[in-house]
Amino acid sequence: MAFGGPAQARESLGMYGQWGAFRDPAVPRCYAIAMAEPSTLARDYQPYAAIGTWPRRGARNQVHFRVSRKLAAHARIVLTIADQRYPLSGGGGDAWAPDDRANAAIVAAMRSAPAMTVSATDARGRRFSNTWPLPGAASAMDAASVGCARVR
């Protein structure tokens, strides 16, 4: 499930560390979002991580990553949280969990880890990674869930 850029119309539900929670009433959807840690390396995109809920679609806690570089065709994309590795699906500059079970496992792991990192190979064959701090992520995800709880 793709996200529009973080600059689209939204209502703030709160800031929690480097994570924000927002509601987009036009869709409707709610999401927690954070930018990746800064880097001096080349970037094709501004990387962010988002966990979204679309109540009318019955979709909850959908993990999405915008990575910093255009991905190689058929790139192996891996999310690392603590000592756990999760394979991701993706293309272009985006990556996501391959199914609901993986989404649930990733969201659960995010709640207790200090950081997460996505690693992949870019379109030029170079390895790269993006890292997100996780303090505040659990609160932002909870605020996003509550923000769309009454929407049907």
Sequence and secondary structure as in RCSB ss.txt:
>XXXX:A:sequence
MAFGGPAQARESLGMYGQWGAFRDPAVPRCYAIAMAEPSTLARDYQPYAAIGTWPRRGARNQVHFRVSRKLAAHA
RIVLTIADQRYPLSGGGGDAWAPDDRANAAIVAAMRSAPAMTVSATDARGRRFSNTWPLPGAASAMDAASVGCAR
VR
>XXXX:A:secstr
     TTSS EEEEEETTEEEEEETTTTEEEEEEE    SS  SS  EEEEEEEGGGTEEEEEEEE SS B TT 
 EEEEETTEEEEEEEETTEEE SSHHHHHHHHHHHTT SEEEEEEEBTTS EEEEEEE TTHHHHHHHHHHHTTT
  
